[in-house]
Amino acid sequence: MPTVYTVYVIELRRKVFTEDRKFREANPQYNGVLECLYVGQTSKTPQERLTQHKTGYRNAKGQKLSANIVEKYGKYLRPSLYQNIGPLSRKEALEVERGLSLELRKKGYAVWFG
């Protein structure tokens, strides 16, 4: 059976916008009204993935699997922004991750993905 992926959204602390130049540059449209978000995709549950991000998880080979931005600024999952998506193949999940990120930016959120 093929591995199933889901897309998830994590709310980030707002100070990511003032403290992280790359995040700010990726979101020139941001006006400070809505939240800062991280969009990712995983074969785990979104909760398991959030825990990995927050703890700086490394796999058995020692590769870091957590995003620094979530490790430092991550708050909690935002299921209302992703609960109707999936299950997906890895290829679909990557496409949906990007599409959802751009859609959320258009709505006024500041978003990091990838």
Buried (B, 14 or more C-beta within 10 A) or exposed (E): EEEEBBBBBBBBEBEBBEEBEEBBEBBEEBEEEBBBBBBBBBBBEBEEBBEBBBEBBEEEEEEEEBBEBBBBBBBEBBEEBBEEBBEBEEEBBBBBBBBBBEBBBEEBBBBBBE
